[in-house]
């Protein structure tokens, strides 16, 4: 018996239901070897020399390219970032098993957390190094903002900071303007009588799709697909969408001429440059930061430095510092967070309960990396033992 089970591809004709690609899986013999070895997920690393700077063609297929000093530098920078992230403990304290369930839908998969799902790569598109260029790969990019708020880095609580209306703000900056208001709060006659919060949600989705799309027909189709499970968005007529966009442009006249002009891939190139600068700033200092395209997650003690780095990076790329905001669970976008609000949030999360599974993963990480994150788990947090501890325990 071999170590791999293989089923060769089958093609019975275009669109035939029995068509399938070649399939390979570990045989029972190989699975038994893994069981005997008692390997954990984090004992298995990534392939040596795996490409992390990726160029794709117009059909979204990866293509070969000749390296230049620029691509070599990008690869060197991102390799250093990945090395730092791999040697950082990124986890969720109340998660017993290192898996985040995504539901029962056929197109959703559970998300595994650990060193095997932290590697970041960078993708450029249309065979052009000036198009796209965002960073992908970390498991934190595929979870909700509410779940991201529970992430600890090196056993410390984190805070997420984002650019306010990033792509809209970039277009404002290119026009020499500052975005200092919520661009999606539209009003006017003959608009659908939806509650303000829902109207804003619909306006934001429609505006961003319109900026990214090449033409109106595809934009409206994408908008409805985006709300396929919500009748309020799925059933809106083209006439009503036209009115909603007119109201958006009335509030944002600087964006006249920017809709249906394929701006998205260019704007992603700019925000990719911003993220690259932020990565490099903190990597050189040995401080892990997690990026989610327009927002960044960092140790709560480094929030001020992160906001400064975001301002400097955006100024270097688009000519002026772009506004940032702190994302806290339950807060609306564009809602201001005071220093007091942030401190209360940090105090409430500083000594959050750490479940047994998390503690075991932390100890395994320390054993694997030789790092000591300095927490004594023999001391119970406040409230877990009435007879032991100090009321001022921190």
C-alpha positions in Angstrom: 0.0 0.0 0.0 1.3 3.4 -1.0 1.3 6.6 1.1 -1.1 8.5 -1.2 -4.5 7.7 -2.7 -5.0 9.1 -6.2 -8.0 9.4 -8.4 -7.2 10.6 -11.9 -9.2 13.4 -13.5 -12.3 12.7 -15.6 -13.8 14.7 -18.4 -17.1 13.6 -20.0 -17.8 16.8 -21.8 -18.3 20.5 -21.2 -20.3 21.1 -18.1 -20.9 17.4 -17.4 -21.8 16.7 -13.8 -19.3 13.9 -13.5 -16.3 16.0 -14.5 -13.6 16.3 -11.8 -10.0 17.2 -11.4 -7.3 14.8 -10.2 -7.7 14.2 -6.5 -4.9 13.2 -4.0 -5.2 12.4 -0.3 -3.2 10.8 2.4 -3.7 7.1 2.5 -4.7 5.3 5.7 -1.0 4.1 6.0 0.2 7.7 5.9 -2.5 8.8 8.3 -1.4 6.1 10.7 2.2 7.3 10.6 1.0 10.8 11.4 -1.0 9.4 14.3 2.0 7.5 15.7 4.2 10.6 15.3 1.7 12.6 17.4 2.3 15.7 15.2 0.4 18.9 15.8 -0.7 21.3 13.1 2.0 23.8 14.0 4.7 21.1 13.7 4.3 21.2 9.9 5.6 24.4 8.2 5.3 25.9 4.8 7.2 24.8 1.7 10.7 26.2 1.5 11.0 29.0 -1.1 7.3 29.3 -1.6 6.6 32.4 -3.8 5.0 35.2 -1.9 5.1 38.0 -4.6 2.5 36.9 -7.1 1.7 38.3 -10.5 -1.6 37.3 -12.3 -2.8 37.9 -15.8 -6.2 39.2 -17.0 -7.8 35.9 -16.3 -6.6 35.8 -12.7 -4.1 33.1 -13.4 -0.6 33.2 -11.9 2.2 33.9 -14.4 5.9 33.8 -14.4 8.0 37.0 -14.3 11.6 38.1 -14.3 12.8 39.5 -10.9 13.9 43.1 -10.7 15.5 45.0 -7.8 11.9 46.1 -6.9 10.4 42.6 -6.7 13.5 41.3 -4.8 13.0 44.1 -2.2 9.3 43.3 -1.9 10.1 39.7 -1.3 12.8 40.4 1.2 10.5 42.8 3.1 7.6 40.4 3.1 9.8 37.4 4.1 11.0 39.4 7.1 7.4 40.2 8.0 6.3 36.6 7.7 9.2 35.5 9.9 8.1 37.9 12.6 4.5 36.8 12.4 5.5 33.1 12.5 7.4 33.7 15.7 4.6 35.6 17.3 1.7 34.0 19.3 -1.5 35.1 17.6 -4.6 33.5 19.1 -8.0 34.0 20.8 -8.1 33.4 24.6 -11.6 32.0 24.8 -11.2 29.6 21.8 -10.9 26.1 23.2 -10.1 24.5 19.8 -8.0 26.5 17.2 -10.9 26.5 14.8 -13.4 29.3 14.0 -16.7 27.8 12.7 -18.1 29.6 9.7 -21.5 27.9 9.4 -23.1 25.2 7.4 -23.3 26.9 4.0 -21.6 24.9 1.3 -19.3 27.8 0.3 -18.0 28.5 3.8 -15.2 26.6 5.5 -14.1 26.5 9.1 -11.0 28.7 9.7 -8.0 27.1 11.4 -5.7 29.4 13.3 -2.0 28.7 13.9 1.3 29.2 12.2 0.1 27.3 9.1 -2.5 30.0 8.3 -0.5 33.1 9.0 1.7 33.3 6.0 1.1 36.5 3.9 1.6 36.9 0.2 1.1 39.8 -2.1 -0.9 39.7 -5.4 -0.5 42.0 -8.4 -3.0 41.7 -11.3 -3.4 42.1 -15.1 0.3 41.4 -15.6 1.0 44.9 -14.3 3.0 45.8 -11.2 1.0 49.0 -10.9 -2.3 47.2 -10.5 -3.6 45.6 -7.3 -0.8 44.7 -4.9 -2.7 43.9 -1.7 -1.6 41.5 1.0 -3.5 38.2 1.6 -3.2 35.1 3.6 -3.6 35.7 7.4 -6.5 33.9 9.0 -7.6 37.2 10.7 -8.6 38.5 7.3 -11.4 36.0 6.9 -13.2 36.5 10.2 -15.6 39.2 11.4 -14.5 42.4 13.1 -16.2 41.2 16.3 -14.1 38.0 16.3 -10.9 40.0 15.4 -11.5 42.1 18.5 -10.9 39.0 20.6 -7.4 38.4 19.2 -4.4 38.5 21.4 -0.8 39.0 20.1 1.9 37.5 22.3 -0.8 37.1 25.0 -1.7 40.7 25.1 -5.1 42.2 24.0 -5.2 44.1 20.8 -6.9 47.1 19.2 -7.8 47.5 15.6 -7.4 50.8 13.8 -8.7 51.6 10.4 -8.5 54.3 7.8 -11.8 56.1 7.6 -13.5 55.4 4.2 -10.1 54.6 2.7 -10.8 54.5 -1.0 -13.1 57.5 -0.9 -10.5 59.3 1.2 -7.8 58.6 -1.4 -10.0 60.0 -4.1 -10.6 63.1 -2.0 -6.8 63.4 -1.4 -6.0 63.2 -5.1 -8.5 66.1 -5.6 -6.7 68.1 -2.9 -9.5 67.7 -0.4 -9.9 66.2 3.0 -12.6 63.7 3.9 -13.8 64.9 7.3 -17.4 63.6 7.3 -19.3 60.5 6.6 -19.7 60.3 2.8 -22.5 57.7 2.9 -25.1 59.7 4.9 -27.2 60.7 2.0 -30.5 62.5 2.0 -32.9 64.0 -0.5 -36.4 63.7 -2.0 -37.6 60.5 -3.8 -35.1 58.3 -2.0 -36.3 54.9 -0.7 -37.9 55.3 2.7 -35.5 52.9 4.5 -34.3 53.5 8.0 -31.1 55.7 8.1 -28.8 52.9 9.1 -30.0 50.6 6.3 -29.9 53.4 3.7 -26.3 54.1 4.7 -25.4 50.4 4.3 -26.9 50.3 0.8 -25.3 53.6 -0.2 -21.9 52.5 0.9 -22.1 49.2 -0.9 -23.4 50.8 -4.1 -20.8 53.6 -4.0 -17.8 51.3 -3.6 -19.0 48.9 -6.2 -19.7 51.8 -8.6 -16.1 53.1 -8.1 -14.6 49.7 -8.6 -16.7 48.6 -11.6 -16.1 49.2 -15.3 -19.7 49.9 -16.2 -23.1 50.5 -14.6 -24.8 47.2 -15.7 -22.1 45.1 -14.0 -22.1 47.4 -11.0 -25.8 47.0 -10.4 -25.6 43.3 -10.9 -22.8 43.0 -8.4 -24.8 45.2 -5.9 -27.8 42.9 -6.1 -25.6 39.8 -5.7 -24.1 41.4 -2.7 -27.5 41.5 -1.1 -28.8 38.2 -2.4 -30.2 37.3 1.0 -31.6 40.7 1.8 -34.8 41.7 -0.1 -34.2 45.4 0.7 -31.1 45.4 -1.5 -31.9 42.5 -3.9 -35.1 44.0 -5.2 -34.1 47.6 -5.7 -34.8 48.8 -9.2 -32.2 50.5 -11.5 -34.2 53.7 -11.2 -33.9 53.7 -7.4 -30.2 52.8 -7.6 -29.7 55.8 -10.0 -31.3 58.1 -7.4 -29.2 56.7 -4.6 -26.0 57.4 -6.6 -27.2 60.9 -7.5 -27.7 61.5 -3.8 -24.2 60.1 -3.1 -22.7 62.4 -5.7 -24.6 65.4 -4.4 -23.0 64.8 -1.0 -19.6 64.1 -2.6 -19.3 66.3 -5.8 -15.5 65.7 -5.8 -16.3 62.1 -7.0 -18.0 63.2 -10.2 -16.5 61.3 -13.1 -15.0 58.6 -10.8 -17.9 56.1 -11.0 -17.8 53.1 -13.4 -14.2 53.9 -14.3 -12.4 50.8 -12.9 -10.8 52.7 -10.1 -10.7 49.8 -7.7 -7.6 48.0 -9.0 -5.7 51.3 -9.0 -6.8 52.2 -5.5 -5.9 48.8 -4.2 -2.4 49.4 -5.5 -2.2 52.5 -3.4 -3.5 51.0 -0.3 -1.1 48.1 -0.8 1.8 50.5 -0.8 0.5 52.1 2.4 0.2 48.6 4.1 3.7 47.8 2.9 5.1 50.8 4.6 3.2 50.0 7.8 4.5 46.4 7.8 8.1 47.5 7.3 7.9 50.1 10.0 6.9 47.6 12.7 8.8 44.6 11.3 12.1 46.6 11.7 11.1 47.1 15.4 10.1 43.5 15.9 6.5 44.5 16.6 3.9 42.3 15.0 1.0 44.0 13.3 -1.8 42.3 11.4 -3.3 43.9 8.3 -6.8 43.6 6.9 -6.4 45.8 3.8 -7.6 49.1 5.3 -7.2 48.3 9.0 -4.5 47.0 11.3 -4.4 45.1 14.6 -1.7 45.6 17.1 -0.8 45.3 20.8 -3.0 47.8 22.7 0.1 49.5 24.0 1.2 50.4 20.5 -2.0 52.1 19.2 -0.6 55.6 19.2 2.5 54.5 17.3 0.3 52.7 14.8 -1.9 55.7 14.1 1.3 57.8 13.6 2.7 55.2 11.2 -0.6 55.1 9.3 -0.6 58.9 8.9 3.0 58.9 7.7 2.5 56.0 5.3 -0.7 57.5 3.8 1.0 60.9 3.4 4.0 59.3 1.6 1.7 57.5 -0.8 -1.2 59.9 -1.5 0.3 63.2 -0.5 -1.6 63.9 2.8 -2.2 61.9 6.0 -5.6 60.1 5.9 -7.9 60.0 8.9 -7.9 56.9 11.1 -10.4 55.6 13.7 -10.3 53.0 16.4 -12.7 50.1 15.8 -14.4 48.8 19.0 -17.1 46.1 19.1 -20.5 47.6 18.9 -19.4 51.0 17.6 -20.5 52.3 14.3 -18.2 53.3 11.5 -17.1 56.9 11.8 -18.1 56.9 15.5 -15.5 58.8 17.5 -13.7 56.8 20.3 -12.3 58.9 23.1 -9.2 58.1 25.1 -11.5 57.2 28.0 -13.5 54.8 25.9 -10.4 53.1 24.7 -9.0 52.8 28.2 -12.2 51.2 29.5 -12.2 48.7 26.6 -8.5 47.8 27.4 -9.2 47.5 31.1 -12.1 45.1 30.4 -10.0 42.9 28.1 -6.6 43.0 29.8 -7.2 40.0 32.1 -9.8 38.2 29.9 -10.4 34.6 30.7 -7.9 32.3 29.0 -9.4 28.8 28.4 -7.4 25.6 28.8 -7.0 25.1 25.0 -5.5 28.6 24.6 -3.1 28.0 27.5 -2.0 24.7 26.0 -1.3 26.3 22.7 0.6 29.1 24.3 2.8 26.7 26.2 3.4 24.7 23.0 4.4 27.9 21.2 6.8 28.8 24.0 8.4 25.3 23.8 8.6 25.4 20.0 10.1 28.9 19.7 12.0 29.2 23.0 10.2 32.4 23.8 8.8 33.1 27.3 5.8 35.5 27.2 6.0 35.8 30.9 2.6 34.9 32.2 2.3 32.7 35.3 -0.8 30.5 34.8 -0.6 29.1 38.3 -2.0 32.5 39.4 -5.7 32.6 38.8 -7.2 35.8 37.4 -9.5 37.8 39.7 -12.7 36.0 40.6 -11.5 32.5 39.7 -10.3 31.8 43.3 -11.8 33.6 46.2 -9.1 32.3 48.6 -6.0 33.1 46.6 -4.8 36.3 45.0 -4.9 40.0 45.6 -7.8 42.4 44.8 -5.2 44.6 43.0 -3.9 41.7 40.9 -3.0 42.8 37.4 
